[in-house]
Amino acid sequence: MSTFKQAIKISGHGIHSGAPVHMTIHPSDAPGIFFVRTDIPGAEKIPATFDNVGDTSLRNTTVGNRDGAHVQTVEHLMAALFLMGVDRAVIEIDGPETPILDGSAAGFLDAFARAGIVGGTMRSIVVKREIVAHQRELIKKLPWRARLMLGLHNLMTGRRSNGYVRLSPNDGGALTVRATLVYPEKIIGSQTYQYRFAGDDASVDTFVADIARARTFGKYSEWEYLKARHMARGANETNVIALNNAGDGTLNPLIWPDEFVRHKIIDAIGDMFTSGGFIQGDLVSYKGSHALNNLVLKKLFSDRANYDIIEPTR
């Protein structure tokens, strides 16, 4: 198990609130990643674990109680912690969101590399049986009015609610993530990207070079709608890829033509790290989401026969 050599300070603003946020990541001897809301007197530690994910409706992953102490948009930070092998830290934060920075994981990785890491390997969670989470399972839990609105939206946009996330066994020692996006917007269309993390320096180098800078994205025409619902108030041209209203281009330059699906790799890895360890298996995300990522973890851990845990030897 590993932690940082020294405390790390990171500041920015929340992508939804737009408010300034300051975060200090402290080294820790206790296993686990925990958040502490310093703006809430007496707030207890918030475990960054899949069974403490309270909300995914804001197109991000929130840990903690939405009506109490919680932290939103933890997935980019969690992905960076995983890539650096850090599974012990206490994160003090003075607001309900992590800093969005440039909308990717790159800024977190840079800060972590400068701080340095001490310790050994993290625990491994070996997938033993195939687990699948389907979007239709999530839809069934929605109120009838929400289901109706989703059906109308799909009818108008040509989208289908047939996404899924699947975890299955592999030869061990690695997490392979294969993500596919299917959007009616011409600039995205159908994109697939695959990344394999084997826990070595080469895997980290590949992530840094090919994935870490991929930014979150959204349609420019949706911004006013989202802001009216207290979302995306901190979004701007430096931290979000903005699709134009026609859907055939972007208002700011892309790093890669398939930057959209590369960002989904960041999201998936960050969500998988709420498992508390290094999941070893094949993850296939077809039109996946934070909600599906969380559901597949809940299904995985619902039966001890689904997985093995290998504790680190040092």
N, C-alpha and C positions, 0 to 999 in steps of 0.2 A: 504494500500500500504506500502511496506517495502523497506528498503535500509540497507547498512552496517553501523556498528558503527564506522568504521575507514577505511582508505584507505588500499588497498591490492596490494602488488607488486608481480607479477609472471613473471618469465623469462624462456626462453627456446629457441627452434628454430622452424622454420616453416617446416611442413612436405613436402611441395612442393619446396620451395626455398632452404631449408637447412640453411638459414641465421639466426643469432641470433635475437631474438625479446624480447623486454621488454614491459610489460604491467602494468599499474596502474589503479586499479578500484576504483573510487571515490564515496563516498556516494552522493546522490542527493535528492533534494526536488521536482524536476520536474518529472512527470510521464514518464516512458519509459526507455529503454536501448539504449544508444547512444555510438558510437565509435568516437574517434577523432584521426586522423593520425598526430602525433607530428612531423613526418619526412617530412610533406608537409606544408610549410609555408602558414598560412591563411586558412587551410582546415576547412570546416564547419563540424558540427556534422553529423554523419551518423546514421540514425535511423535503429535499428535492427528489421525491420518489414517486413512482407511477401510481401508488395507492393514495397519494396525497395531491394528485392533480385534480383541481377543483373546477376547471373550466377550460374549454378549447374553442368556445364560440367566437372569440375575437380573432380567429385565424392565427392563434398562437397557443402556447402551453402555459397555463397558470398553475402554480403550486400554492397550496394553502386555501383557506376559506374565502371565497369571493366577497362575503359580507363582513369579513374580519381581516386579519393579517394575511396578506397574500402577496405574491410577486408574479407579474406577467412577463411574457416573452422571455422565458429562460432558455429556450432551445439553442440559440446561437452560442450563448455562454457555456451551456452544458456540452455542446459538441466540442468546443475548444478545450474544456477540462478533460474530456475523454481522450482527445487526440494527444494531449500532453501527459496522459496517464495519471492525472490527479484525481484521487477519490477521497481525499480528506481536506475539507476547507470549511470555514465559517465566513459567510459573506454578509457584511453589514451594508444595509442599503436604506436610504432616507426617503424612499417613495415606493409606489406600487409596481414600478416597471424597471427592468434592467436598461442601461443605456443602449440605444439602438446603434450608435456609432455610424458606420457607413452601410448598415443593413446586411452585413455579412458576418463571418466569424474571424476575419483577418485581424482586426484590431485587438481582439481578445488574445489571439495566438501570439501576436507580437509582444504584448505586455507580459504574457506568461513566460515566454522565452527569455525575456530580459530578467525576470525575477529568479529563474532557476528552480529546479525540482530536486527534492531529496526523497529517498525511499526506494521501494522495489516495485514489483508488479501488482496489479489489482486482481481481485477475484474474478474467476471465469465462470460464466453461466453457459453451459453447453446445452444447446437445443437437442432434445431426444426424439420428439414427435412433431409432425407438422401441425401448425396452428394457423388458422385463417380468420381474419376479422373482415366482414363485409359491410359495405355502406348501408345495405338494406336493414341490417341489425340496428344501426343508429337511427334510421328513419322511423322504424317501428316505435321507438321510444319518444318520438316527437308528438306534441299535441296535434290534434287533427287539423287545426288551422295552419300550423307550420308545414304539415305534410302537403296540404292543399297548395300553399304558396310555392313550395319547392316544385311541385308538379307543374304549376303554371310557368314558373321560371324555366324549367327544363324544356317545356313546350315552346317557349318563346325563343330560347337560345340554341336549341338543338342539342343540349347536353343530356347525358344519361347518368343516372345515379347507380352506376355499376362498379364503383371503385372497391378495391380490397387491399389489404396488407397481409402478407403471408410470411411466416417464419418456418423454416424447415431445416433439418439436420444437414451438415456438410462433413467434410473430412476432419474438421476440427482445427483449432488454432487461428481462426480468422472470422471476421464478420464481413460478408459480402452484401452490399446494398445495390439493388437494381431498381431504379425509379423510372416510371413512365408517366408523362403528362399528356393529356389529350384535351386541347382547347379549340373552340371554334375560331378564335382569333388567328388570322393568317400568320402573324409574327411568331406565334408559338406552335400551333398545329399539334402534331404528335412528336414528342421528343423522349428519347430514352438515354439514360446514362448509368454506368455501373462503376462502382468503386469497391476495392477490397482492402480492408485494414487487417494486417497480420501482427500488429503490435510491435513493429520494428521501425527503425528510423526511415527506411525507404518508404513505408506506408505514409508516414507523417509528411515526408518531403513531397510525395505525390499529391496529398491533400492540399498542402500549402500552395503548390504550383498550379493545380488544376481545378480546385473546388473552393478553397477558403474565401476568395474574394467575391464569389457569386452572391448577388444581392436579392433581397425580397422584391416582390413585384406586385403591381396592381393597375387597374384601369384608371386613367385620369378622370374619366366621367363619373367614377364612383366616389371620388374624394369628398365632394360636398355631402353626399348621402352618408358616408361614414363619419364625417366630422359632426354632423347633426346628431349622431348617435354616440358621441364621445369616443370615436375611433379615428385613428390616422391624423390627429391634430399635429403630431410631430413629424409627419411624412413630408419629404421634400425631394428635390432633384438630386441631392447628394446621398440619400439613403434608401431610395426606392426606385426601381425601374418602372417608369410610367408608360403604360401602353396608350397610344393615341386613341381617340374615339372610334376611328375606323377599324382598329385592331390589326392594322397592317404595318405598324411601325411603332417606334418608341420616341419619347420626347427627350430622352438622354441616351448617350451611346451605350451599347452593349459591350461587355468585355469579350464574351463568346456568343455566337448565335444561339447556342443552347444554354445560356446562363440560367434560364428559368428552371430547367430540370436539375442543373448542378446545385442550385440553391436547395432543392428538395432533398438532396443528399445530406446537406447540413442539418436540415430540420429533422430528418429521420434519425441521424446519428445522435443528435441532441436528445431526442425523445427516448431513444433506446437506452441512453445512459441513466435515465430515471429508474432503470432496473437495479442500479447500485453496483454494476460490474460490467465486465467485457463479455457481451453476448457473442457467442460463437455459433454461427449458423448462417443461413442464407435468408436475407430479407428481400422480398419482392413487394414493391409498392406500385400498384397500378391505380392512378388517379387517387393517391393516398392523401391523408390528412392527419393533423395532430390527434384528432379524435380516434381515428383508426389505429394510429400508432399506440395510443394509450390502451385501446380495447384489446389489441393483440397481446400486449404485455399482461393485462389482467387475465386473459385466457391462458397464457403460458404459465403463470404462477398459480393458477387455480387448481392445478393437479401436479403433485410432486413427481409423477411419472413423466411429465413433459420435459424435464430438465435435470441436469446434474450441476452441482456447484463444486468448483475446485478452488480451494483457498490458496493464496500465495504462500510460498515456502519461506519467504523473507520479507 
